Amino acid sequence: MNTVTGYGDGIVEVNKVRFNHAIAFGPLGEIARWPTLNPSDISTELLLAAAKLSLAPLDPMAFLESDEGAIPQVIGDKPEVLLVGTGAQQQMLPHHIVAPLLKIGVGVESMTTQAAARTFNILMAEGRQVIAALIPE
């Protein structure tokens, strides 16, 4: 199980391995480099990549069958929540960036990297489907 074992001073440590760049990971599997340096660079595409998700192209006529607009098909295993650690300072992500994930049923929470690391460990220990995308402080 991937567990955050340390953070601070420009690093995030998972399973006692130090990373000095942004990373994305779930309870199991690879700890991947997350290609962002700054919270202001975070896009919907980066959030989807962190969660290992992609969206299938929408049927242009799908809106006719739905009261709330077309909901894209998700390719990949959806987490319950994506925790975004924005470094030493919490930075809220703009609604237009998180809205596509919310629409497909993935919660997105932005917080300091320390808070995201602690929250990840708690949710992972509870057996929840959680992904962390952390920018070192």
Stockholm file with secondary structure:
# STOCKHOLM 1.0

chainA/1-137         MNTVTGYGDGIVEVNKVRFNHAIAFGPLGEIARWPTLNPSDISTELLLAAAKLSLAPLDPMAFLESDEGAIPQVIGDKPEVLLVGTGAQQQMLPHHIVAPLLKIGVGVESMTTQAAARTFNILMAEGRQVIAALIPE
#=GR chainA/1-137 SS CCCEEEEETTEEEETTEEESSCEEECSSSCCEECCCSSGGGCCHHHHHHHTTCEECCCCTTGGGGCTTCCCCCEESCCCSEEEEECSSSCCCCCHHHHHHHHHTTCEEEEECHHHHHHHHHHHHHTTCCEEEEECCC
#=GC SS_cons         CCCEEEEETTEEEETTEEESSCEEECSSSCCEECCCSSGGGCCHHHHHHHTTCEECCCCTTGGGGCTTCCCCCEESCCCSEEEEECSSSCCCCCHHHHHHHHHTTCEEEEECHHHHHHHHHHHHHTTCCEEEEECCC
//
